[in-house]
Amino acid sequence: MMRAQLHCLCLLTLYLTAGYGQERKFSGPLKPMTFSIFEGQEPSQVIFQFKASPPAVTFKLTGETDGIFQIQPDGLLYHNKALDRETRAVHKLQVSTLDVYGATVEGPVPITIEVKDINDNRPTFLQPNYEGSVRQNSRPGKPFMYVNATDLDDPTTPNGQLIYEIIIQLPKINDVMYFQINNKTGAISLTLEGSRELDPIKNPSYRLVVSVKDMGGQNDHSFSDSTSVNIMVKENIWKAPEPVEIVENSTDPHPIKITQVQWNEPGAQYSLGEKEKLSTLPFSIDQEGGIYVTQPLDREEKDSYVFYAVAKDEMGKPLAFPLEIRVKVKDINDNPPTCPSAVTVFEVQENEDIGSNIGTFIGHDMDEENTANSVLVYKIVDQIPKLPKEGLFLVQTYSGVVQLAGQSLKKQDTPQYNLTIEVSDKDFKTLCHVEINVIDINDQIPIFEKSDYGNLTLAEDTAVGSTILTIRATDTDEPFTGSSKILYRIIQGDSEGRLGIDTDPHTNAGYVIIKKPLDFETVAVHNIVFQAENPEPLVSGVNYNTSSSAKFKLIVTDVNEAPQFSQRIYQAKVREDVAVGTKVGNVTAKDPENLDISYSLRDNTRGWLKIDPATGEIFTTAPLDREAESLYRVQVMATEVGEKEKRSKLLGGGSSQSSIASFHLTLLDVNDNPPRLAKEYTGLFLCHPLHQEGTLIFEVTDDDQRSFPSPHFSYSLVSESSRNDWEVSRVNGTHAKLSTKHTNFEEGLYSVPIRINDGGRPPLEGVVSLPVTFCTCVEGHCFQPAGHQPGMPTVGMAVGILLTTFLVIGIILAVVFIRIKKNEGKDTVESAQASEAQPLRN
């Protein structure tokens, strides 16, 4: 009896210290309940104390007890062994209450015991050793093998969350990892360095040691395991094939397989990509990597092709870099030689020596150069006329050089010969026609019609392109040949090339024109010497003499030219706060006649600048203001001064010349404008009474140049009383927020003074007053009942004004009525007097 009491006392003590259940209550009536218990706890742990309702006197436990769970007659539920989640994660129990006769009073009621996991299982690799292989140059990041480990702990908790890591790589060259592992899946792939550097010749195999940890890889309280991974490096077979040669215009059935590519593993999807933009790519690839030409190729149309072979995985992602495929189209002799033109024309001078080269006849062949298919052979097969004999000409067999062979020619005997030249390659022959004209030799020099063309006076502003003189020489050689054509050039008196001469090809007349502007100040008198020559060289022993030259004097007269500025637009930059009198720029002009120049300003609308009339230096004359005008533009006039009147008379009268340039002054901003409200705020209101803190947004601006990326305005309240009621804060670069600090405001108008700092250099502050009205709101709008407003008359005043207005109107009407009556009486008397003065007429 004593032992039973002690046992009950121990259980009760245990129950009070260790029992738990839903809502952390240790006892209660019998009802469905769920309990969570960590596995591995010591036995004899109290779970819950159920209370029975009469007539129940005892409890009964059934279900998945596994000999672990028991219940005392008084309803004390406990377990007598440690729980194991890996054996059973959930125990389904039923509890019933019985009366003194053993009959069920209540139940069975379901009781669920959830066994909570603890980290009591070590992760284990499925294999102690793994074997794998990888091709060199495989795509980095693409898995080529996996390692797997298991953990009996709950995978939904950190206890069963496994993290993989490569801890050893052998060999490890230059401390660079060639392999990487997905820490969650165990997928092993190459790093970028491994993709580049793996070489089966240098290192055919690698050994990795891979570890796995539970608890999400945390070092504390985690278990781990490791395994060995042996990796063989295989040669990369994804290589560009050797260049392919295809004979053009093949008559074999197409498509024809020309080469092969292969990815390192089966299952790749192959395609071709273009390097050049072609209308049609005459190649295809099958899914075994075979590459085919799909149609006959023509080397003369395109002699080579470059394209790419691409290997992709089942998701359409490239497995590696594309391979470059090169195809050369091999030539066959399928093109006959062609003539350079319908008729090739050569000229030969009479009396030319035997063996002289007349010209080079070059045929064409579209077959591949520097091959037997394009080697051409030349032969003369006919000569017309055959006078004075046959065989007057010969042609070099391979070079095509045509030479004089038989004797010297005379133009008066035969002025023209026609040759037929056979051009052949190894399979084809073509006949071409050559015309040889015998021309007169250049044994006569051009002779000017006169040796002196006199003097010509021109103003220096004569237009470029003007024809100023026509010269003429004659040549008695054969007309319209290189021997009689005349070319004119100036050999003296025009070193700067201001003049040019154009020759009329029909008349040999020379037209002297102005190519560059004349300049009195540089050269006032040009003593010109003309030379007349033929394009064809003179024969030996004949030379040009004085008959082929003529002289001419060109006198250039001065013209009063305007000064010339060194540039059209002058630009300068200056801070807007520079002191008055600061030099901001300088302009320079030069007068072609070397007269003095006076500078002046035009369009100086704001009067900010002045210019030194002698030096061209520009100074400020008033404070500058970037906000008024950031780019100030004026015009600078340069005017001739000095011997103006004298020069004007000498040069034909007229006023002094002047020219204009622009001066642009960019004003750099200075922080000289305090911040202010962007607009006038008159309608800001908050609904009265406030139920929560109110907020109003207002915008701020600054007339200075905006800072980038946004202005840095800061805000504060001016008075202590305002700070008790309000607070102000920045929203963004241009807006701020005014908020109430409480809700105890009276209805009416509040003027809130706010200090705004622009954060400039130096910083400037502005104080603004923001009017805020607290008013009764109707449908979200401020409602103010009609009443006496400042500046508006009261009702009594309005009535008085109205009566006074009526009284004034009445007086005015009365005066007008009286004056009208007086005028009517006066008119009546005057009418009567007039009628008495006039006699009656029958």
Secondary structure, 3 states (H helix, E strand, C coil): CHHHHHHHHHHHHHHHHHCCCHHHCCEEECCCEEEEEECCCCCCEEEEEEECCCCCCEEEEEECCCCCEEECCCCEEEECCCCCCCCCCEEEEEEEEECCCCCEEEEEEEEEEEEECCCCCCCEECCCEEEEEEECCCCCCCCCEECCEECCCCCCCHHHCCEEEEEEEECCHHHCCCEEECCCCCEEEECHHHHHHCCCCCCCEEEEEEEEECHHHCCCCCCEEEEEEEEEEECCCCCCCCCEEEECCCCCCCCEEEEECCCCCCCCEEEEEECCCCCCCCEEECCCCEEEECCCCCCCCCCEEEEEEEEECCCCCECCCCEEEEEEEECCCCCCCECCCCEEEEEEECCCCCCCEEEECCCECCCCCCCHHHCCEEEEEEEECCCCCCCCEEECCCCCEEEECCCCCCCCCCCEEEEEEEEECCCCEEEEEEEEEEECCCCCCCEECCCEEEEEEEECCCCCCCEEEEEEEECCCCCCCCCCCCEEEEEECCCCCCEEEEECCCCCEEEEEECCCCCCCCCCEEEEEEEEECCCCCCCCCCCCHHHEEEEEEEEECCCCCCEECCCEEEEEEECCCCCCCEEEECCEECCCCCEEEEEEECCCCCCEEECCCCCEEEECCCCCCCCCCEEEEEEEEEEECCHHHHHHHCCCCCCCEEEEEEEEEEECCCCCCCEECCCCCCCEEECCCCCCCEEEEEEECCCCCCCCCCCCEEEECCHHHHHHEEEEECCCCEEEEEECCCCCCCEEEEEEEEEECCCCCCCEEEEEEEEEEEEEECCEEECCCCCCCCCCCHHHHHHHHHHHHHHHHHHHHHHHHHHHHHHHHHHHHHHHHHHHCCCCC
